Amino acid sequence: MITKCLTLTAALLGGAVLAVPPALAESRAPSLKPALLVSEDVGDDFVPNGTKNRSPLLARHAHTKPCAKAVNGLIPFYRSKTATWLMRDGVTEGVNEFIVNGSAAQIDGLERAAKVLVRDCGHVKARGASVRETINRLSVGKLGSATYGIKFRAQEPDAEIGPIMAVDLVVIRDGNTIALVEHNGFYARFEPELTGDVATTAATKLHEALNG
């Protein structure tokens, strides 16, 4: 049962696809590609990940209708053409980043989606016979002009090892550009302190790219 659950959730929380305005879905920022995280920014043992997963957390794991709807608000991030996928070499732990550049109205909409995500998913708890799942707020400090974060954990209640599935999501805004940094891990292959480090680096690189 756990194996089936993890197979289905390898892209954490994804459900019904909502209609997205074409202008927002197609927003891209070719000049911002240097702002993307690279292996050296994350760790010496990280390499490009050939599996370019563009799915948000599976909405059925949100456990509440408001949280499931909020998770679907991340879809425009995952459709961005400015993206990178990295993984720890030989280990089920990865860091992905998606950057969207657009008008003030477009980026305001994505920031509102991030706020709703924290509001409606920041206090979710569910417990089954074999797995306990939680979503809580995540703080990595003030980055860019605005920062929002949540953390998902799936844990075997009686297990002494770390989570069998973990995902940290951090949204960082800088002017009319906004980035989603995702840190994920499976089967206890997850170093939570890495989230803050990569989010800080992502914010710094984004700001430098935007300011020449």
Disulfide bonds with the S-S distance in Angstrom:
Cys67-Cys121 2.09
